[in-house]
Amino acid sequence: MESFLFVTFIFTAIAVIVMPGPNVLVIISTSISHGTKRGLQTVLGTSSAMIIQLVVAALGTTMFVESISTGFELLRWFGVAYLIYLGMSQLFSLVQKTCDKPQVTGKATFRRGFIVSLTNPKTILFFSAFLPQFVSPNGEYINQIIILSTTFLILATMLDSLYAILAGRIRGVLQGDRIQKTQKVLSGILYLGAGTWLAAMRRV
């Protein structure tokens, strides 16, 4: 792989990753509501789903991905419904007593990140069209795709983790019952915003 292409890919990938989308919004929301640890577990879930998406994109072609777009569309609306459910649950929790608040487990936050990331079908189409642009014709295609996919995954995990840590620190300085209610409202809005973002996407 040519060095120039690889460096260009890294900067392009960073620009794509830091752009807020459903994954980032869910990670931030989880960290604000439940702390950095849960936010990082959400990152683990989003990254795990991304592995599946990268494999599909690497093995398939853009034409193949587009041919099964109906299934992706159903998957997307499942993701929209799930995000709306999370947002409404967070807002409804405002009227519950503190002692009735269920504890959120690491398994639940991992599952949350995994589902949200996996139900974003645009990611698969993006990978299938994006990665090949940085493949050098002078090298072996599969090896280069593996390198590019691994690099993207590492960058995504690192930058998403940074979002989780920063959001967790914001939560750390917010104390008191009133602030906790504000956290829930903000978290609910972020979930609903992610659902709206996903719903507004054009059909794959």
N, CA, C and O of each residue as an XYZ file, in Angstrom:
816
protein
N       0.847     -1.198      0.000
C       0.000      0.000      0.000
C       0.883      1.248      0.000
O       1.868      1.323      0.734
N       0.521      2.216     -0.823
C       1.284      3.443     -0.920
C       1.099      4.286      0.343
O      -0.009      4.404      0.868
N       2.196      4.865      0.819
C       2.173      5.644      2.063
C       1.235      6.837      1.966
O       0.514      7.146      2.914
N       1.245      7.507      0.817
C       0.388      8.684      0.651
C      -1.090      8.311      0.773
O      -1.862      9.008      1.431
N      -1.471      7.212      0.135
C      -2.859      6.760      0.196
C      -3.261      6.423      1.635
O      -4.360      6.753      2.081
N      -2.348      5.761      2.348
C      -2.659      5.343      3.717
C      -2.808      6.542      4.645
O      -3.723      6.580      5.468
N      -1.914      7.521      4.517
C      -1.998      8.730      5.349
C      -3.274      9.500      5.031
O      -3.943     10.007      5.932
N      -3.605      9.586      3.753
C      -4.844     10.252      3.351
C      -6.055      9.543      3.934
O      -7.008     10.177      4.387
N      -6.000      8.213      3.915
C      -7.088      7.425      4.480
C      -7.263      7.711      5.970
O      -8.388      7.857      6.447
N      -6.157      7.791      6.701
C      -6.217      8.028      8.143
C      -6.904      9.357      8.442
O      -7.794      9.417      9.291
N      -6.499     10.419      7.754
C      -7.096     11.735      8.005
C      -8.567     11.771      7.589
O      -9.395     12.387      8.259
N      -8.879     11.110      6.485
C     -10.271     11.055      6.031
C     -11.125     10.264      7.023
O     -12.241     10.669      7.348
N     -10.601      9.146      7.497
C     -11.318      8.311      8.456
C     -11.586      9.072      9.749
O     -12.681      8.984     10.304
N     -10.599      9.815     10.229
C     -10.770     10.597     11.453
C     -11.891     11.621     11.275
O     -12.722     11.804     12.164
N     -11.906     12.283     10.121
C     -12.944     13.281      9.847
C     -14.328     12.650      9.843
O     -15.295     13.245     10.319
N     -14.413     11.437      9.302
C     -15.700     10.725      9.244
C     -16.131     10.286     10.643
O     -17.301     10.419     11.004
N     -15.197      9.766     11.423
C     -15.521      9.205     12.739
C     -15.980     10.272     13.726
O     -16.932     10.056     14.475
N     -15.304     11.431     13.729
C     -15.630     12.459     14.723
C     -16.944     13.161     14.416
O     -17.492     13.858     15.270
N     -17.455     12.978     13.194
C     -18.739     13.583     12.857
C     -19.853     12.903     13.658
O     -20.028     11.690     13.539
N     -20.608     13.648     14.469
C     -21.648     13.038     15.309
C     -22.696     12.285     14.510
O     -23.203     12.788     13.507
N     -23.015     11.093     14.952
C     -24.052     10.262     14.360
C     -24.708      9.460     15.471
O     -24.450      9.727     16.645
N     -25.546      8.488     15.140
C     -26.221      7.683     16.166
C     -25.259      7.059     17.176
O     -25.521      7.091     18.378
N     -24.157      6.497     16.704
C     -23.206      5.861     17.628
C     -22.674      6.849     18.651
O     -22.691      6.583     19.853
N     -22.203      7.984     18.171
C     -21.609      8.989     19.055
C     -22.650      9.518     20.048
O     -22.355      9.681     21.232
N     -23.853      9.782     19.568
C     -24.893     10.314     20.440
C     -25.262      9.326     21.549
O     -25.491      9.721     22.692
N     -25.315      8.053     21.203
C     -25.636      7.033     22.201
C     -24.499      6.889     23.209
O     -24.747      6.723     24.404
N     -23.274      6.952     22.743
C     -22.120      6.860     23.644
C     -22.110      8.028     24.633
O     -21.922      7.830     25.834
N     -22.310      9.230     24.126
C     -22.339     10.413     24.986
C     -23.483     10.331     25.989
O     -23.308     10.613     27.175
N     -24.652      9.941     25.496
C     -25.828      9.849     26.358
C     -25.616      8.849     27.490
O     -25.969      9.118     28.639
N     -25.043      7.705     27.163
C     -24.801      6.670     28.173
C     -23.791      7.143     29.210
O     -23.970      6.900     30.403
N     -22.736      7.814     28.769
C     -21.720      8.306     29.701
C     -22.280      9.377     30.622
O     -21.949      9.417     31.807
N     -23.120     10.238     30.085
C     -23.722     11.288     30.907
C     -24.674     10.690     31.939
O     -24.735     11.153     33.078
N     -25.411      9.666     31.538
C     -26.401      9.066     32.436
C     -25.779      8.111     33.448
O     -26.189      8.087     34.608
N     -24.793      7.324     33.020
C     -24.310      6.226     33.859
C     -22.812      6.220     34.116
O     -22.315      5.340     34.819
N     -22.085      7.180     33.564
C     -20.663      7.273     33.835
C     -19.779      6.752     32.709
O     -20.236      6.117     31.759
N     -18.486      7.051     32.863
C     -17.505      6.703     31.829
C     -17.419      5.202     31.581
O     -17.324      4.766     30.434
N     -17.451      4.418     32.645
C     -17.322      2.967     32.493
C     -18.402      2.404     31.584
O     -18.115      1.618     30.681
N     -19.649      2.810     31.824
C     -20.753      2.327     30.982
C     -20.626      2.875     29.566
O     -20.981      2.198     28.601
N     -20.122      4.094     29.441
C     -19.927      4.660     28.116
C     -18.901      3.872     27.316
O     -19.084      3.641     26.121
N     -17.824      3.460     27.971
C     -16.796      2.669     27.303
C     -17.318      1.283     26.934
O     -16.918      0.713     25.919
N     -18.209      0.745     27.760
C     -18.820     -0.546     27.425
C     -19.731     -0.404     26.216
O     -19.880     -1.341     25.431
N     -20.341      0.764     26.064
C     -21.145      1.038     24.873
C     -20.251      1.104     23.639
O     -20.618      0.614     22.571
N     -19.072      1.716     23.793
C     -18.096      1.771     22.705
C     -17.696      0.362     22.285
O     -17.546      0.085     21.095
N     -17.522     -0.526     23.258
C     -17.182     -1.912     22.951
C     -18.275     -2.552     22.102
O     -17.990     -3.332     21.194
N     -19.525     -2.216     22.402
C     -20.649     -2.737     21.627
C     -20.681     -2.181     20.214
O     -20.874     -2.930     19.256
N     -20.491     -0.860     20.073
C     -20.507     -0.261     18.730
C     -19.349     -0.781     17.879
O     -19.503     -1.006     16.679
N     -18.192     -0.967     18.509
C     -17.026     -1.456     17.770
C     -17.207     -2.912     17.345
O     -16.777     -3.303     16.259
N     -17.840     -3.709     18.195
C     -18.089     -5.114     17.854
C     -19.014     -5.218     16.649
O     -18.800     -6.044     15.762
N     -20.042     -4.377     16.622
C     -20.956     -4.374     15.482
C     -20.241     -3.892     14.227
O     -20.523     -4.357     13.122
N     -19.312     -2.954     14.409
C     -18.568     -2.418     13.277
C     -17.688     -3.487     12.626
O     -17.451     -3.452     11.419
N     -17.211     -4.425     13.425
C     -16.413     -5.526     12.875
C     -17.243     -6.302     11.859
O     -16.768     -6.632     10.773
N     -18.491     -6.588     12.229
C     -19.394     -7.314     11.334
C     -19.622     -6.519     10.056
O     -19.594     -7.072      8.956
N     -19.849     -5.211     10.210
C     -20.103     -4.361      9.047
C     -18.889     -4.290      8.120
O     -19.030     -4.306      6.897
N     -17.707     -4.213      8.710
C     -16.487     -4.158      7.913
C     -16.263     -5.459      7.145
O     -15.819     -5.442      5.997
N     -16.572     -6.587      7.788
C     -16.421     -7.887      7.121
C     -17.384     -7.989      5.938
O     -17.000     -8.430      4.854
N     -18.641     -7.577      6.153
C     -19.637     -7.610      5.076
C     -19.184     -6.720      3.918
O     -19.275     -7.107      2.753
N     -18.696     -5.526      4.254
C     -18.259     -4.593      3.222
C     -17.030     -5.115      2.479
O     -16.901     -4.925      1.270
N     -16.127     -5.775      3.212
C     -14.896     -6.280      2.595
C     -15.161     -7.465      1.679
O     -14.550     -7.585      0.617
N     -16.068     -8.336      2.090
C     -16.347     -9.539      1.307
C     -17.311     -9.279      0.159
O     -17.252     -9.930     -0.884
N     -18.202     -8.314      0.372
C     -19.187     -8.016     -0.661
C     -18.745     -6.878     -1.544
O     -17.647     -6.343     -1.388
N     -19.595     -6.515     -2.463
C     -19.343     -5.374     -3.339
C     -20.470     -4.378     -3.152
O     -21.497     -4.700     -2.555
N     -20.284     -3.188     -3.653
C     -21.330     -2.174     -3.548
C     -22.624     -2.655     -4.197
O     -23.714     -2.410     -3.681
N     -22.495     -3.345     -5.341
C     -23.683     -3.853     -6.028
C     -24.408     -4.873     -5.162
O     -25.637     -4.876     -5.103
N     -23.649     -5.744     -4.483
C     -24.244     -6.749     -3.609
C     -24.962     -6.087     -2.439
O     -26.080     -6.466     -2.091
N     -24.312     -5.099     -1.838
C     -24.910     -4.408     -0.693
C     -26.198     -3.710     -1.099
O     -27.189     -3.750     -0.369
N     -26.184     -3.065     -2.275
C     -27.379     -2.366     -2.746
C     -28.504     -3.348     -3.080
O     -29.680     -3.005     -2.955
N     -28.157     -4.559     -3.500
C     -29.170     -5.541     -3.880
C     -29.976     -6.034     -2.683
O     -31.091     -6.529     -2.853
N     -29.433     -5.907     -1.485
C     -30.166     -6.350     -0.293
C     -30.570     -5.147      0.557
O     -30.692     -5.244      1.778
N     -30.777     -4.009     -0.116
C     -31.101     -2.777      0.592
C     -32.444     -2.835      1.308
O     -32.649     -2.118      2.287
N     -33.369     -3.682      0.834
C     -34.668     -3.805      1.509
C     -34.490     -4.319      2.923
O     -35.112     -3.817      3.860
N     -33.646     -5.315      3.074
C     -33.362     -5.823      4.411
C     -32.687     -4.781      5.271
O     -32.964     -4.693      6.467
N     -31.799     -3.984      4.683
C     -31.137     -2.915      5.420
C     -32.151     -1.866      5.870
O     -32.033     -1.295      6.953
N     -33.149     -1.624      5.019
C     -34.165     -0.628      5.358
C     -34.964     -1.070      6.584
O     -35.243     -0.263      7.471
N     -35.325     -2.333      6.632
C     -36.039     -2.862      7.800
C     -35.166     -2.787      9.042
O     -35.646     -2.471     10.131
N     -33.882     -3.079      8.874
C     -32.941     -3.012      9.983
C     -32.834     -1.584     10.503
O     -32.769     -1.355     11.711
N     -32.817     -0.637      9.587
C     -32.717      0.767      9.980
C     -33.920      1.202     10.823
O     -33.758      1.884     11.835
N     -35.121      0.807     10.406
C     -36.308      1.225     11.154
C     -36.401      0.527     12.501
O     -36.994      1.060     13.439
N     -35.825     -0.649     12.599
C     -35.731     -1.294     13.905
C     -34.835     -0.458     14.818
O     -35.132     -0.280     15.999
N     -33.741      0.050     14.261
C     -32.837      0.904     15.027
C     -33.518      2.194     15.459
O     -33.329      2.656     16.585
N     -34.312      2.776     14.562
C     -35.053      4.004     14.899
C     -35.993      3.747     16.075
O     -36.040      4.528     17.026
N     -36.741      2.639     15.999
C     -37.687      2.301     17.067
C     -36.956      2.078     18.396
O     -37.434      2.491     19.453
N     -35.802      1.426     18.331
C     -35.034      1.142     19.538
C     -34.518      2.431     20.181
O     -34.568      2.578     21.402
N     -34.025      3.358     19.371
C     -33.523      4.622     19.890
C     -34.637      5.466     20.501
O     -34.445      6.104     21.536
N     -35.795      5.467     19.860
C     -36.933      6.196     20.410
C     -37.356      5.585     21.739
O     -37.687      6.301     22.684
N     -37.342      4.262     21.804
C     -37.648      3.567     23.061
C     -36.676      3.978     24.168
O     -37.094      4.241     25.296
N     -35.396      4.032     23.852
C     -34.399      4.423     24.851
C     -34.630      5.864     25.309
O     -34.554      6.167     26.500
N     -34.915      6.749     24.346
C     -35.144      8.147     24.693
C     -36.368      8.340     25.562
O     -36.317      9.067     26.554
N     -37.475      7.693     25.200
C     -38.698      7.824     25.984
C     -38.541      7.191     27.363
O     -39.065      7.712     28.347
N     -37.830      6.082     27.439
C     -37.593      5.440     28.734
C     -36.814      6.363     29.657
O     -37.090      6.433     30.854
N     -35.840      7.072     29.097
C     -35.035      7.996     29.889
C     -35.885      9.155     30.393
O     -35.743      9.579     31.540
N     -36.760      9.664     29.549
C     -37.622     10.775     29.956
C     -38.687     10.332     30.958
O     -39.006     11.063     31.896
N     -39.238      9.127     30.753
C     -40.245      8.617     31.687
C     -39.645      8.341     33.061
O     -40.350      8.364     34.070
N     -38.335      8.079     33.093
C     -37.692      7.785     34.379
C     -37.681      9.013     35.287
O     -37.411      8.895     36.482
N     -37.970     10.178     34.739
C     -38.008     11.398     35.546
C     -39.114     11.358     36.592
O     -39.003     11.971     37.654
N     -40.180     10.630     36.279
C     -41.317     10.580     37.204
C     -41.227      9.403     38.164
O     -42.101      9.222     39.011
N     -40.166      8.598     38.035
C     -39.978      7.468     38.936
C     -39.169      7.889     40.148
O     -38.358      8.812     40.076
N     -39.388      7.223     41.236
C     -38.621      7.492     42.434
C     -37.204      6.954     42.245
O     -36.982      5.973     41.535
N     -36.267      7.612     42.888
C     -34.865      7.221     42.760
C     -34.642      5.782     43.169
O     -33.848      5.071     42.552
N     -35.347      5.343     44.217
C     -35.153      3.984     44.710
C     -35.677      2.938     43.740
O     -35.320      1.762     43.816
N     -36.548      3.394     42.808
C     -37.112      2.453     41.842
C     -36.293      2.378     40.565
O     -36.612      1.612     39.656
N     -35.228      3.184     40.501
C     -34.428      3.243     39.289
C     -33.613      1.961     39.127
O     -32.802      1.636     39.994
N     -33.818      1.229     38.029
C     -33.071     -0.013     37.825
C     -31.598      0.265     37.521
O     -31.267      1.260     36.877
N     -30.735     -0.610     37.983
C     -29.307     -0.478     37.730
C     -29.003     -0.938     36.295
O     -29.475     -1.984     35.848
N     -28.224     -0.149     35.606
C     -27.841     -0.483     34.240
C     -26.559     -1.299     34.283
O     -25.565     -0.864     34.865
N     -26.572     -2.466     33.679
C     -25.420     -3.364     33.708
C     -24.506     -3.145     32.509
O     -24.887     -2.516     31.522
N     -23.297     -3.673     32.617
C     -22.369     -3.590     31.510
C     -22.889     -4.331     30.292
O     -22.686     -3.893     29.160
N     -23.558     -5.451     30.522
C     -24.124     -6.226     29.427
C     -25.173     -5.419     28.675
O     -25.253     -5.473     27.448
N     -25.981     -4.666     29.433
C     -27.037     -3.864     28.814
C     -26.455     -2.727     27.983
O     -26.951     -2.439     26.894
N     -25.407     -2.079     28.488
C     -24.817     -0.975     27.731
C     -24.065     -1.483     26.500
O     -24.053     -0.826     25.459
N     -23.441     -2.651     26.624
C     -22.791     -3.261     25.450
C     -23.840     -3.573     24.389
O     -23.652     -3.266     23.212
N     -24.952     -4.187     24.813
C     -26.015     -4.551     23.878
C     -26.592     -3.296     23.214
O     -26.888     -3.293     22.019
N     -26.744     -2.246     24.000
C     -27.274     -0.993     23.469
C     -26.378     -0.468     22.344
O     -26.869     -0.121     21.270
N     -25.082     -0.410     22.587
C     -24.159      0.070     21.570
C     -24.131     -0.832     20.351
O     -24.074     -0.350     19.220
N     -24.171     -2.143     20.573
C     -24.125     -3.104     19.474
C     -25.339     -2.961     18.575
O     -25.204     -2.927     17.352
N     -26.524     -2.878     19.166
C     -27.760     -2.786     18.379
C     -27.799     -1.493     17.578
O     -28.117     -1.497     16.388
N     -27.470     -0.378     18.244
C     -27.523      0.921     17.565
C     -26.547      0.959     16.392
O     -26.890      1.446     15.314
N     -25.338      0.451     16.596
C     -24.337      0.458     15.527
C     -24.732     -0.483     14.387
O     -24.602     -0.132     13.214
N     -25.207     -1.664     14.733
C     -25.553     -2.659     13.722
C     -26.751     -2.236     12.879
O     -26.853     -2.615     11.713
N     -27.659     -1.452     13.462
C     -28.869     -1.053     12.741
C     -28.670      0.238     11.950
O     -29.638      0.883     11.547
N     -27.421      0.606     11.734
C     -27.110      1.754     10.890
C     -26.565      1.219      9.560
O     -25.350      1.178      9.369
N     -27.439      0.814      8.649
C     -27.005      0.145      7.406
C     -26.181      1.025      6.490
O     -25.434      0.517      5.654
N     -26.301      2.332      6.630
C     -25.516      3.224      5.799
C     -24.028      2.973      6.001
O     -23.223      3.205      5.098
N     -23.665      2.496      7.196
C     -22.259      2.249      7.492
C     -21.698      1.180      6.574
O     -20.584      1.310      6.066
N     -22.475      0.114      6.359
C     -22.010     -0.963      5.490
C     -21.823     -0.457      4.056
O     -20.813     -0.745      3.415
N     -22.802      0.295      3.565
C     -22.701      0.838      2.213
C     -21.528      1.811      2.114
O     -20.818      1.854      1.110
N     -21.342      2.592      3.182
C     -20.234      3.543      3.200
C     -18.892      2.809      3.125
O     -18.009      3.187      2.355
N     -18.754      1.761      3.929
C     -17.508      0.996      3.918
C     -17.248      0.367      2.544
O     -16.125      0.379      2.042
N     -18.308     -0.178      1.953
C     -18.142     -0.876      0.671
C     -17.740      0.074     -0.443
O     -17.111     -0.342     -1.416
N     -18.099      1.351     -0.312
C     -17.741      2.341     -1.327
C     -16.494      3.135     -0.934
O     -15.763      3.625     -1.794
N     -16.262      3.255      0.370
C     -15.190      4.110      0.888
C     -13.827      3.425      0.881
O     -12.850      3.989      0.388
N     -13.760      2.218      1.424
C     -12.470      1.541      1.562
C     -11.747      1.297      0.232
O     -10.543      1.540      0.144
N     -12.460      0.816     -0.821
C     -11.755      0.526     -2.083
C     -11.072      1.732     -2.714
O     -10.145      1.570     -3.507
N     -11.522      2.949     -2.368
C     -10.922      4.145     -2.956
C      -9.471      4.330     -2.524
O      -8.713      5.046     -3.178
N      -9.086      3.689     -1.428
C      -7.733      3.851     -0.902
C      -6.878      2.605     -1.129
O      -5.817      2.449     -0.525
N      -7.343      1.740     -1.991
C      -6.580      0.538     -2.331
C      -5.686      0.832     -3.528
O      -6.144      1.314     -4.564
N      -4.418      0.535     -3.366
C      -3.465      0.759     -4.448
C      -3.554     -0.384     -5.465
O      -3.607     -1.549     -5.070
N      -3.571     -0.077     -6.752
C      -3.640     -1.124     -7.780
C      -2.362     -1.971     -7.839
O      -2.336     -3.031     -8.465
N      -1.312     -1.489     -7.183
C      -0.037     -2.200     -7.206
C       0.087     -3.253     -6.109
O       1.067     -3.996     -6.070
N      -0.890     -3.319     -5.228
C      -0.825     -4.275     -4.125
C      -1.975     -5.260     -4.159
O      -2.881     -5.146     -4.985
N      -1.932     -6.237     -3.248
C      -2.994     -7.233     -3.174
C      -4.230     -6.634     -2.508
O      -4.146     -6.040     -1.433
N      -5.359     -6.799     -3.155
C      -6.593     -6.135     -2.718
C      -7.002     -6.544     -1.307
O      -7.234     -5.682     -0.458
N      -7.093     -7.841     -1.046
C      -7.591     -8.327      0.237
C      -6.719     -7.853      1.400
O      -7.234     -7.408      2.426
N      -5.406     -7.951      1.237
C      -4.498     -7.514      2.301
C      -4.668     -6.032      2.619
O      -4.644     -5.628      3.782
N      -4.836     -5.236      1.584
C      -5.015     -3.795      1.789
C      -6.349     -3.492      2.470
O      -6.422     -2.626      3.341
N      -7.395     -4.204      2.074
C      -8.705     -4.011      2.695
C      -8.652     -4.369      4.183
O      -9.250     -3.688      5.015
N      -7.937     -5.437      4.504
C      -7.800     -5.843      5.908
C      -7.079     -4.755      6.703
O      -7.482     -4.428      7.819
N      -6.019     -4.199      6.133
C      -5.266     -3.142      6.817
C      -6.131     -1.900      7.014
O      -6.150     -1.310      8.094
N      -6.839     -1.516      5.967
C      -7.701     -0.333      6.048
C      -8.833     -0.539      7.047
O      -9.144      0.358      7.831
N      -9.444     -1.710      7.022
C     -10.551     -2.004      7.938
C     -10.067     -2.000      9.385
O     -10.727     -1.445     10.264
N      -8.921     -2.618      9.627
C      -8.374     -2.668     10.985
C      -8.013     -1.269     11.478
O      -8.257     -0.927     12.635
N      -7.436     -0.477     10.602
C      -7.072      0.897     10.962
C      -8.302      1.712     11.312
O      -8.316      2.437     12.307
N      -9.337      1.589     10.487
C     -10.574      2.329     10.747
C     -11.188      1.917     12.081
O     -11.651      2.763     12.846
N     -11.189      0.618     12.355
C     -11.766      0.111     13.597
C     -11.003      0.641     14.806
O     -11.611      1.048     15.796
N      -9.675      0.638     14.728
C      -8.861      1.141     15.838
C      -9.111      2.627     16.067
O      -9.273      3.068     17.205
N      -9.143      3.396     14.982
C      -9.398      4.830     15.098
C     -10.784      5.104     15.683
O     -10.942      5.968     16.545
N     -11.786      4.359     15.206
C     -13.158      4.541     15.683
C     -13.260      4.227     17.169
O     -13.902      4.961     17.920
N     -12.632      3.142     17.592
C     -12.675      2.753     18.998
C     -12.000      3.801     19.883
O     -12.513      4.144     20.948
N     -10.856      4.303     19.440
C     -10.120      5.302     20.215
C     -10.901      6.616     20.324
O     -11.030      7.178     21.412
N     -11.416      7.097     19.201
C     -12.116      8.385     19.200
C     -13.463      8.292     19.910
O     -13.859      9.224     20.610
N     -14.168      7.177     19.736
C     -15.433      6.988     20.447
C     -15.187      6.888     21.955
O     -15.989      7.373     22.754
N     -14.082      6.260     22.335
C     -13.732      6.167     23.749
C     -13.453      7.556     24.324
O     -13.784      7.843     25.474
N     -12.845      8.405     23.510
C     -12.581      9.779     23.944
C     -13.889     10.516     24.199
O     -14.007     11.262     25.171
N     -14.869     10.306     23.327
C     -16.196     10.895     23.543
C     -16.776     10.413     24.882
O     -17.325     11.201     25.652
N     -16.647      9.116     25.140
C     -17.189      8.536     26.374
C     -16.510      9.129     27.604
O     -17.174      9.449     28.590
N     -15.190      9.276     27.545
C     -14.435      9.815     28.679
C     -14.798     11.280     28.940
O     -15.005     11.675     30.088
N     -14.874     12.080     27.881
C     -15.208     13.494     28.042
C     -16.630     13.671     28.582
O     -16.871     14.507     29.453
N     -17.568     12.875     28.056
C     -18.951     12.955     28.529
C     -19.044     12.490     29.981
O     -19.819     13.039     30.765
N     -18.252     11.476     30.337
C     -18.235     10.997     31.713
C     -17.707     12.050     32.664
O     -18.170     12.145     33.800
N     -16.745     12.844     32.217
C     -16.210     13.911     33.062
C     -17.227     15.025     33.267
O     -17.300     15.634     34.334
N     -18.005     15.277     32.227
C     -19.075     16.269     32.362
C     -20.060     15.813     33.426
O     -20.520     16.604     34.249
N     -20.376     14.519     33.397
C     -21.286     13.965     34.391
C     -20.697     14.097     35.798
O     -21.423     14.343     36.761
N     -19.386     13.933     35.907
C     -18.735     13.968     37.203
C     -18.840     15.304     37.911
O     -18.816     15.357     39.141
N     -18.957     16.389     37.149
C     -19.037     17.711     37.765
C     -20.479     18.143     38.005
O     -20.729     19.202     38.580
N     -21.405     17.333     37.571
C     -22.821     17.647     37.764
C     -23.374     16.847     38.940
O     -23.482     15.623     38.871
N     -23.710     17.522     39.981
C     -24.199     16.864     41.188
C     -25.535     17.463     41.612
O     -25.896     18.562     41.191
N     -26.264     16.727     42.451
C     -27.539     17.216     42.969
C     -28.726     16.637     42.211
O     -28.604     16.216     41.060
N     -29.879     16.624     42.880
C     -31.089     16.043     42.277
C     -31.514     16.780     41.017
O     -31.887     16.160     40.021
N     -31.457     18.103     41.066
C     -31.886     18.883     39.900
C     -30.976     18.604     38.710
O     -31.440     18.477     37.576
N     -29.690     18.511     38.978
C     -28.745     18.231     37.906
C     -28.967     16.836     37.346
O     -28.849     16.621     36.139
N     -29.285     15.890     38.214
C     -29.538     14.525     37.754
C     -30.744     14.484     36.822
O     -30.763     13.738     35.843
N     -31.751     15.297     37.140
C     -32.904     15.363     36.255
C     -32.505     15.961     34.902
O     -32.976     15.528     33.850
N     -31.635     16.955     34.957
C     -31.141     17.556     33.719
C     -30.380     16.532     32.893
O     -30.482     16.508     31.666
N     -29.613     15.683     33.580
C     -28.879     14.621     32.893
C     -29.830     13.695     32.155
O     -29.577     13.314     31.012
N     -30.923     13.337     32.812
C     -31.890     12.432     32.195
C     -32.549     13.076     30.980
O     -32.740     12.432     29.949
N     -32.898     14.368     31.117
C     -33.512     15.074     29.996
C     -32.549     15.136     28.817
O     -32.919     14.852     27.677
N     -31.288     15.517     29.115
C     -30.283     15.613     28.063
C     -30.041     14.256     27.411
O     -29.926     14.158     26.189
N     -29.963     13.215     28.229
C     -29.748     11.868     27.716
C     -30.911     11.442     26.821
O     -30.704     10.892     25.740
N     -32.134     11.702     27.282
C     -33.317     11.351     26.489
C     -33.341     12.079     25.162
O     -33.678     11.497     24.130
N     -32.979     13.370     25.189
C     -32.961     14.164     23.961
C     -31.916     13.620     22.986
O     -32.148     13.581     21.778
N     -30.762     13.199     23.519
C     -29.713     12.654     22.665
C     -30.165     11.356     21.994
O     -29.904     11.142     20.810
N     -30.844     10.489     22.755
C     -31.364      9.247     22.179
C     -32.383      9.546     21.079
O     -32.329      8.975     19.989
N     -33.309     10.447     21.385
C     -34.328     10.800     20.398
C     -33.699     11.467     19.182
O     -34.141     11.264     18.051
N     -32.652     12.275     19.429
C     -31.948     12.914     18.326
C     -31.279     11.885     17.429
O     -31.290     12.013     16.205
N     -30.696     10.863     18.049
C     -30.059      9.801     17.270
C     -31.094      9.047     16.449
O     -30.841      8.688     15.299
N     -32.272      8.805     17.048
C     -33.344      8.131     16.322
C     -33.844      8.956     15.154
O     -34.106      8.429     14.073
N     -33.976     10.254     15.377
C     -34.408     11.157     14.305
C     -33.381     11.204     13.188
O     -33.730     11.214     12.008
N     -32.105     11.234     13.572
C     -31.006     11.254     12.590
C     -31.049     10.014     11.719
O     -30.895     10.097     10.500
N     -31.258      8.868     12.340
C     -31.302      7.620     11.603
C     -32.544      7.540     10.720
O     -32.478      7.043      9.596
N     -33.683      8.031     11.230
C     -34.929      8.003     10.456
C     -34.860      8.932      9.247
O     -35.473      8.657      8.215
N     -34.116     10.029      9.372
C     -34.053     11.024      8.307
C     -33.123     10.633      7.179
O     -33.100     11.275      6.129
N     -32.354      9.575      7.398
C     -31.433      9.141      6.355
C     -32.198      8.677      5.135
O     -33.253      8.053      5.253
N     -31.677      8.975      3.985
C     -32.327      8.528      2.743
C     -32.188      7.015      2.621
O     -31.273      6.409      3.180
N     -33.088      6.440      1.901
C     -33.082      4.994      1.720
C     -31.780      4.530      1.097
O     -31.288      5.130      0.141
N     -31.209      3.426      1.659
C     -29.952      2.882      1.141
C     -30.120      2.460     -0.308
O     -29.171      1.976     -0.924
